[in-house]
Structure formats: structure tokens, C-alpha cells
Amino acid sequence: MPDMPGHEATMSDREANLLRSLTETTWKFYVWVGVLFTVALWGLYAYVTQLRNGLIVTGLRDQIFWGLYITNFVFFIGISHAGTLISAILRVCNAQWRRPITRLAEGITVFALCIGAPMVVVDLGRPDRMLNLFRYGRIQSPILWDVICVSTYLTGCILYFYIPMIPDLALLATRSELPNWRRRFYKLLTLGWVGSPAQWHLLEKSISVMAIFIIPLAISVHTVVSWIFVMTLRPGWNTSIFGPYFVTGAIYSGIGAVILSMYCLRRVFRLGDYLGELHFRNLGFGGCSGSATT
């Protein structure tokens, strides 16, 4: 970490390898961005078609009211538990082997919520109806609590993702190989970080508080999501087991998302020195031992 603002810190070979994706751009990057941009345009066309013709184009009928959007919503909200399980719980358990994968898990949480939460708005057919939830919403409605929980969870996860990155952003702000506008942007995000003992103490305390806060919040989010299905009164769905059932399923899907992402990043960016067999094995068995090290 930089000792003084404006001074470029010494970087190890491991750190230089990790930052190579920020400092070097190849043709593969532009090809991948082009593919994603094409998919986004395709999705925009499909959404405009839905606005013109209604939700009937998605296959929804009067007897089929849980379609692809709500399926995606539950799926991505479940994946978002990855950051809670891998980062928060393992931090509370003081499992030292978690360190190479916590940022990955926290990132998956934020990105999954950013994809899953808007699915509710898209599923309405008319986005302007979302305003009725705030105008005429009833506190007894699980839909209102669902919006409150997901919004609070997203805010908490963004903070939990951002706070540990402050020292890393300070490091990036000192790298001369980065463009000036990026270094100024990183410096702005550091909030005046200089790496003093008092700042490190406050940072660790903030992370510990957020880790404890985010665990019950994550459990409440998926429990409330399950209540929406339970209150449809459909046979086989109207059961109190849906709360723990959804939470358990989210834990499994979150771990699966982290393992799959670890494998892909390990192959693409050659991160065999950081993501080893120990991490895959411990994730598979759910190890919380604090004695294991990388």
C-alpha cells in the first residue's frame, strides 16, 4: 500500500500479474465487449417488443404467471448469497484460506443483485406500475417487503464490496502506467486513504461490522422471496418449509457460482498461483477452519 499520497508504491510480481488486466488490453477484450454489446442490443429489441405487445410474448398467460423473469430473479438472488457465505461467514470464522476468493465472491454478489433485482420491474410489463408500490403499498404485503429487503441487501453488499477495496484503489491511484483520468478517479474513491494505523483500524472494524450485519440480511432476503410463492395458495407451494428451503438452495447455488467462476478465471488469467486445489476442496466441503493457509 502507498505510504504517502502521490508516491508510487513498490509492486511485487504477483501484484503486477493481478493488475495486468487493468494495464494491458488485447484484441480479445474488444471481441468480448463486442459480443456483449450485441447481446445487449438483442435484449433491448426484445424488451421494446414486449412493451409493444405485452407480456404475452414471454409465454405468460392467466394460468402461467411465474415466467422467465421471476425464475431469473430467484436464480440471481440465490447466487448473490455467494458473497455472504464465502466472505462474511468465513471472515467471522477467521478462515484464512478465504483471502484469494473473497473479492470474487463479493463481486458476484453485487453483479448478481444488479441483474436479478431489475427482473421484477421487467416482469411488471409496464415499469410505471412500480410507482404504485410506493403510493399504495401495504406493509402486510410480502412484495413490499421484498423490494425493501432486496434494496437494503444491494446497498449493504455494495458497501461490503467497496470498503475492502479502498487500499487497493489507493494503490492503483499511484500507478504511472494508468491514464491520468483513471488515477484521479481511483484517488477520488479512496476518500483520502493514506494507510495510517488509525485508518487501518477503522477499515477492519467497518468490515467486521458489515460482515456481521450482512449475514442475517441475506437470510431475510431469500426468506421474504419465498413468501411470495407461498402466498399464492397453490397446492405444494403453500408450506412453511419454503423459507429454509430457499435459503439452503441459495447457499448451494452461491457456492456453485463461486467455484465455476474460480475455474474460468483460473484458466483465462492463469491464476494457478492464487486459486489452488485447497480452495476448491474447502468450498466443496464448506470448511470454516482458520488454520488452513494458501
N, C-alpha and C positions, 0 to 999 in steps of 0.2 A: 504494500500500500504506500502511496506517496507520503513522505514525511512532511513536506511543505507544499503549499499550493503553488502551482506553476513549475515545479521541478519534476522532471521525468524520472519515474521510478525504475529501478533495475528489474528486468523481467527474465524469468527463468525460461528454459527451453519448453517446459511443459505448459507454461502460461502462453508462450508465443504460439504454440501449436493450437491451443484452445481459441486464441484470438485470431487465428488465420482466416476464419470465415468472415471476420469483420474488416480485415485489412486487405484481403485478396478477393477478387471477383473473376470468375471464369465464365466461359460460354455456357456451361451447364446451368449456371444460375439464371441467365437470361432465358434459356429454353424453358426452365421450370416456371419462371414467372409468366412466360407466355402461355404455357399450358393452364396455369391457374387463372389467368386473365380470361382465357377462352371459356373456362368453366363458369366464371363469374358472369360473363355476358350471356351464356346459355341460361343460367339461373335467373337473371334479370328478365330475359324474354319469357321464361315460364311464369314468372310472377306477374308480369303485365298481362299475360293470357289469363291467369287466374282472376285478376282484378276485373277483367272484361266479362268473363263468362261465369264467374262464381266458383265455389269450392267443388262443384260437380266434376270439374276437370281432374281433380285429385282422387276421384273414386268414392268420395263421401256421399252417403245417402241418408235418408231419415232413420234407417236401421243400422247404419255404419257411421258412427260419429267419432271413433278413435282411429285416425288415419296415420299417414306417414309423419306428419308434423309432430303429433304428440308422441309417437314412437321415438322420433329423433330427440324430442325434449327429454324424455325419460332416460334414453341412452346416454346423452351427453351430460345430463345432470349426474348420472351414475358414474361416468368416467371422471367427473370433477372431484370425486372423493379420493382420487389418487394423491393429490397434494396433501389432503388431510391425513390419510393413512401413512404415506411414506414419510412425509416431512414432520407433521405435528406430533403424531403418536410416537414415532421413532425418536424425535427430539426429546419428548417427555421421558421416554425410556432410556435416553442417553446412549443410543446405539450409534457408535462412532462410524460404522461401516456405511451409514446412510449418506455421508457427506457428498460423494460424487453424483448422487442421483436426486438430491433434494430439489435443486433448481429445476431439473427436468420435470419432476412431479408437480412442483408448484406452477410451472408454466403450463402443463397440461390442464391443471385445474382452471386457470384463468381463461385459456383459449376455449376449453370445452364449455364453460359458462357463457362466454361471448357468442358461441354458436347455438347452444341449447336454449337460452333464455328468449331470444327473439322468435323462436319457433312458436311460442304462444301467440304472439302478435300476428304472425303469418297465418296461423290456424284460424284466426277470427274471420278471415275473408275480407273484412273491412277494418283496417287498422284504426279508424277513427272511433270504433266501438270501445277501444281501450280506455278512452276518457270516461266512459260510463262507469267503469270500475271504481274510479276515484270520486265520481259525482254521486253515485247511488250505491256504492259497495256496502255490504253489511258485514259487521265484524264477526258474525257467526259463519260466514261463507269461507270454506276452505280455499276457494280460488283467490280471495283477497289475501289470505294468509300465505298462500303460495307465492304470490307476487312480492309480498313483504319479505318472506324468508329468502327467496332467490336473490332479490335486490341487495339485501343485507349480506348474504353469503358472498355475492360477487364483489361487493365493496371490501369486505374483510379479506377475501382472497387476494385482491389486487394489492392491498396494503401488506399482506403477508408475503407476497411475491416481491414487492418493491423494496421493503425495508432492508432485507439482507443484501440487496444489490447495491446499496449506496456506496460501500467501499470499492466495489468493482467499477461502478460508474466513475468514481474519483480516479481510479487507475486509468481508465480509458481517456479521461479528460486530459491526461498528461502525455498521451502518445502522439508524437510528432508526425507519424505516418498517416494519421487520420485527417480528414479535411477539417478546416477551421470551424465550419458551421456545426459539425458533429461534436467537436470537442467543446464548443460553447454550450451545446445542448446538453451534453453529459454533465458539464460543470453546473448547469442550472439545476439538474436533477439531484445533484449531491447535497443540496441545501446547506452549503458551507462546510462540508466534511473536510477535516484536516487530519483525522486519525489520532486525535488526542486520547489519552486514557479515559477521560470523562465521557467522550463521545462513544468509545467502545463499550463502556459500561452501560450507557443509556441504550445503545443499539441492542446489546444482548438482552437487557431487561425487556425492551419492547418486543423482541422476537419471542421471548419466553411467554409474555402475556398473550400475544397473538396466537401462539401455539395452543395454549390452554383454552382460549376463547373460541377458536375455530372448530374444535372437535365437537362440542355439543351443538354448535350451529349447523354443522354438516349433517349430523344425525337428525336434527329437527327439520331440515330442508327436505330430505327424502321421505321422512315420515309424513309430512304435510302433503307431498306429492301423492303418496299412496292413498291418502284420504279422499282425494278427488275421484279415484277409481272406485273406492269402497262405497261412496255415497251415490253411485249410480243404481244401487239395489239390484244389480244383475246377479243371477244365480252363480255361485262360485267366486264372486268378487266381493260380495258384502260380508267381509270377515275381518276380524281384528288382527289376523296374522299378517296382513299386508304391510303394516308398519315395519316390524323387524325383517320381514321378507324383502322389502325394497332396500333397506339399509344393508343387509347381508349381500344381496345381489350387486349393489353399488360398490361394495368393498372388493368383491371379486373382479368386477369389470374394471375398476380403477387400477388394481394391481396388474391385470392383463394389459391395460393400455400402457402402463409404465414399462413392463417387460418388452412389449412389442416395439415401443419407441427406443428403448435401450438397444435392442438388437439392430434396428435400422440405423441409428446414429453411430453405433459401433462399427458397422460395415462401411457406411458412407464416408465418415470423417476419420476413420482409423483410430478409434478411441479405445483400443485394446488395453492400453496402459492405465486407463481410468475406470473403465467398466469391465470388471473381471468376472470370473466364474463365481466368486464369492457373492457378488450382488445378485446374480440370477438365482443362485441356490438359496440365499436368505429370503429373497422375495417369494420364492416358491414355497418355503416353509414358514414364512411370516415371522422370521427371527427378530426378537427385540433385544438380543443380548448386547450389552455395551462393551463387551470385551473384544469382539471381532474388529479387526482393523484391515484397511486395504493394503 
